[in-house]
Amino acid sequence: MVLVGPAHPYRGGLAVYDERIVKQFQDEGWEVEIITFTVQYPAFLFPGKTQFSTAPKPENLKITRMLNSINPFSWIKTGRKIRRGDYDLVLTKYWLPFMAPCLGKVLRIARKNKKTTAISILDNVIPHEHHFGDRMLTRYFVRSADGFVAMSQSVLNDLRLFDKQKPVAFCPHPLFDNFGEKISRDQALQNLNLDKDCRYLLFFGLVRAYKGLDWLIEAFADKRLRSYPVKLIVAGEFYDDKKPYLDRIAAHQLTDKVIVYDEFIPDAKVRDFFNACDLVVQPYKTATQSGITQIAYHFEKPMLVTNVGGLGEIVPDGKVGYAVHPDAKSIADALVDFFANHRQDDFKQGILSEKEKYSWSRMSAAIQSLFTTEKKK
């Protein structure tokens, strides 16, 4: 098997996911290698500070860099390598129409050997931020694969707008269990140099308009919350202009109550933020599924999400946290309820129960079921 997609030295959730699913297949006895990018995004299209991780290369993973997302000759070279190789399965994720020509061409060439089955795990089919040509590009990619795994019902529904015939499996995003084990709240707060007498909300991940940080700031300004010793942690690199957010914080006189870490959080520090917080908040305006919820499950933290896309599927309202209407007032009401009624312990058992659903073995089983179905044709 070969996986084509982001991996070390690239950073971020996609690379973490790809490396983790490969490890799962290796644990089950598959021989697997990863083909990743020499160029993932051209610098002028990448809004962050760097695309690269400072962490060492993962042990026991074979990773080859040869794919350039904007160089068609590298697409052909990669596709031919897979076509000539002894691969039964080529696996890739699909998350952005920009990648459709590159990944679609690789899969089309690879499948010409009549042996290799191409399966794609779908993060998104219709992107959060729309651009001209998105549907045309996605249609090209969808026609390039043999089958799909959708990680939320909303993504499955979106896929059926482009293809109603190809096999698809539904399997929720597995737990991100590769950020270390739980540590005590006191230890996490000490690592971050935070006050142990405060409670903390956590907004984690890259800051983009669709993630609703502006709604969260408005909700956090609710006067009902002023009586609680609670602060908001914003941990993640800003891919949008930071000034409007900071201006909104200042306008509500929240400067001393909002702690901003404007940087990409390295893997080794992720557990500090999740173990330090009391509630993980995802006030998204649009969504499919999110790896952030699966980090929260791993560290057994209650969540507040807006009921958009597939988030409500993953965070049952009242069991592991809140799935609320997507607006600042509904977010504020839930925050007040959480602190006023001491809900953290109420959600503990529900989190322990729900997290059992999100194993990596279930994801590998879904992929292998599609693979077996295609082989029988």
N, C-alpha and C positions, 0 to 999 in steps of 0.2 A: 504494500500500500504506500501511496505517496500523498502527502498533504501539500497543497499549494496555497500559500498565504503568508500573512505577517508572522514573524518569529524573530528571535534574537538575531541581530542586535537591535531590532525595533522594539519600542516600548508600547505599553498600553494594553487595554483589555483584550483586543483581538489577538495579539501575540501571546498573552497569558492563556487565553482559551485554546489556541492552536497547540501550544506546547502541552497543555494539560490533557487534551483529548488524545494526543499522540501517546502520552505516557499511559493512558488507560488502555489503548490498543496494545501497546508493548506488554503491559502486565497480563493481557489476555493471550499473549503468544504470537502476535502479529509482528512481522518485520516491517518497520515503518521508517520513512525518511521524510524530511520537510524540504521543499523548495521555496525559498523566500526571495525577497526583492534585493536587487542592487540599488534601485530607485523605487521607493514606494509612492511618495508624492513629490512632484517638483517643488523646490523651495518656495516659489512664488504662490503656490496653491496651499501651502501649509501655514496655518495661522499661529502655531505654537513656537516655542523657543528652540526645540530640537525634537527630532523624530526618534532619537536613539537612546537606548538604555545604558546606564553606567554599570549595571550588574554584570557579573561574569556569565559566560555562556553556560546554559544548563548542561549538566552532565548527562551522559548516556542518550543524547539526542543527536542524530545526524542531520545537520542543517547545511544546505547548499544555497548560496546566494547567486542567482543567475537571471532573475526576472526583473525587467525594467517596465514599469507601468505605462510609459509613454514611448517605448521603442518596439515597434512591431516585429523587428528582426529577433528580438529576445523572446517574444511570444512564440514565434515559430520554432526557435531553438528549444525552448522549454517543452512545447507540445511534442516535438519530435523525440526528445529524450524520453518522455513518458511513453510515447507510442512504441519506441524500440525496446523499452525496458520490460521487465517481467512483472508488471504491476497488474493486479486484479482490480484494484480500486484506486481512484483518484478522488480525493476529498478536498473541498474548498468551502470557505464561507463567502456569503454575498452580503455586503453591507452598504454599498454605495454605487450608483450608476456609473460614476467615473471609472470604476474598475471593470465594468461590463465588457468593453472591447478586449482588454488584456486577458482576463480570466476566461471569457467566452471563447476566444480564439485558441487558448491553450487546451481547453476541454474538447473543442471540435477536432483539433489535430490528434489529440491523444486517443480519442475514441475510434479513430479510423483503423486501428489494429483489430477491431471486432472482439477484443478481449477485455479491454479496460472499461469498467463501469464508472461513470462520473456522478457523484452525489454532492449536493450543496446544502450546507446548513445556512438557513436564512436568518440573518439578524433583522434586516428590513427588506421589503420589496419596493414599497413606496417610501422614499426618504423623508426625514423630518423637515428638511429644508429643500423646497422644490426649485428645480431649474428646468429651463427649456431642454427638451430631449430626453428627460428622465425615463419616460415610458418606452420610448423607442429603444434606448439602451438596455433597459431591464428586459424587454421582450427578446432582444438578441441573446442575452445571457440565459434566460429561462429555456430557450430553444437549444442551448448548448449542453444541458445536463440531462441525465437519465432519471433522476429522482431528487427529492428534496426532503429536508427535515425542517419543519416550522417550529419555532420555540414559543409561539403564542398563537391563540386563535385568530387574533387580528391579522397577523402575518399570513396565516393559512388562508384567510379570506382574501387578502390582497393578492396572494399567488393565484388564486382561482380567477382573478380578473385577466390573467395572462395565459393560463393553461388550466384546462379542466380534465386533462387525460392522464398526465404523467403521475406516477405514484408519489405519494407524500406521506410522511409520518409526522405525528405531533409529539414532541417531547420538550418539556420546559427546560429552560437554561439550567444546567447543573450548578451545584454549589461551587463558588470559588474558594476552594479549601487549601490553596497553595500560598497563602499569605501568613502562614504560621499558626500556632495554637493560641488559644485565649490566654491573656495575662490579666492580672488584677486591674481593677479600675485605678487604684492608687498608683500602681506602677506605670500605667499608661499616662496618667496625668503628670506624673513626675517626669517621664520621658519627654513630654511636650511642654513642660514648665507651666502647667495650668493650675489654677486655684482649686483645691480639693473641696472647698465649701460651695462651689457653684455646680449647677446642673448644666448639661450641654446638649444642644441640638447639633446635628451634623448634616451639612450639605456637602456631598463628596463628589469629586470628578470634575472633568473639564466644564467650564462655564460657557454655555451657549444660550442663545435667546430662548430656544424651545424648552429649556430645562426649568424655567420659571423662577429663577432666583429673585426676580423683581417681586413676584407674588409673595414669596416667602418673607422678604424684607417688610412688605406691607403688613403681612399677618403678624410678624414678630413685633411690629410697632403697636399692636393692639394694647390698649390701656389695661386690660384685664391681666396681662402677663407681667406688668410692672412690679407686682407684689411678690414675684417669685425670683429666687436667685439663679436665673437662667441666662446663659449666653449662647450665641449662635456661632458655630465654627463653619467657615467656608473654606474648604480644602481642595484646591484644584486650580490649574492654570486657566486664566481667562482667555478664551478664544474670541470673545467680544470686547468692545471697548469697556474698560473697567470703570471709567469716570462716572457714567450715569448710575452705576450701582453704588459707588462711594458717595455720590451726591445724595442719593435717596437715603442712604444710611445716616448721613449727616443731617438731612432735613428732618428726620424723625428723632434726632438726638439719641442715636443708638451707637455712636462711635465707640463708646466704652463697653458695649455689650456684644459687638460683632468682631470676631477674630478672623482675619483674612490671611490665608496662606496662598498667595498667588504663585503657585509653582506646581509642577507635576509631582505627585507624591510617589516616591520610589517604593517598590514592592516591600522592602524591609521596614518601611514606616507605616504601611497601611494599617496594621493591627493596632498601632498606638491610637489612631484616630477612632477606630470602631470600638475599641475597648474603653476609651475615655468617655464616649458619648452615652446619653440616656435614650435618645431617639434619633433614628436616621430619617431624614426628610427628603422626599423626592417630589417637588411640586410641579411636575412636568406639564407642559401645555399640549404636547403630543408625545407619543411613546409607542413602542412595540413591546419589548421586554427590556430588562436592564440587568447588567451584571452587578450593579450596586446592591440590588435586593439580595443577590446570592452571596455577596460578601457579608451582608447584615445577618442573613440566616446562619452562615458559618460561625459568626461570632455571637449568635443568639441575641441579637438586638431587635427590639420592636421598631416598626417602620410606620411612617406616614407617607402615603402616595396619593396622587390624584388619580381618579378613576378614568384614565384615558388609555387607549390601546390595550395592551395585555397586562398592565400593572395590577389591576383589580383581580385578575386571575391568580396572580402569584401572592398577593397580600390580602387574604380574606379579612374583610372589615369586621372588627370586633374580636377577632381571634388572635392575630399576630400584630395588630396595630390598626391603622385607619386607612380606608380607601374613600376619599372624600371628593365632593364636587370640585372641579377645577376652577377655583377662584380664591382670592385672598381671605374672604370672610369664612369660608368653610375650613380652610387651613387653620385659621386662628381659632375657630371653635374647637377643633380637634386638639390643638396645642393646649388650650385652656383645660379641656377635659383631662388630658394626660397628666398635667401637673396638679390640678385641683383634686383629682380623685386617685392619685397615686397608682396609675394604671400599669406601671412597668412590671410589677409582679403578676398582675392579671394576665398579661400576654405571654408569660414565660412558658407555660405548658403548651400553649398553642404553637409557639415557635418550635419547640422540641418535636412536636408531632408533625408539623408541616415540613420541616427540613428533611425528613426521611424520604420525601418524594423526589428529591433533586440529586440523585446519585449520578456519577459519570458512567456507571455500568448501564444505567437505563438509556443514556444517550448512545453509547456504543451499540447496545442491543437494537435501538431504532435504526441506526445506520446499517447494521448488518442484516436486519430484516429487509430493508430496501434492496441491499446488495443481492441477497438470496433470491428475492422476487425477480430482479432483473436477469439473473443468471439462468433462471428457469424458462425464460422466454425463448 
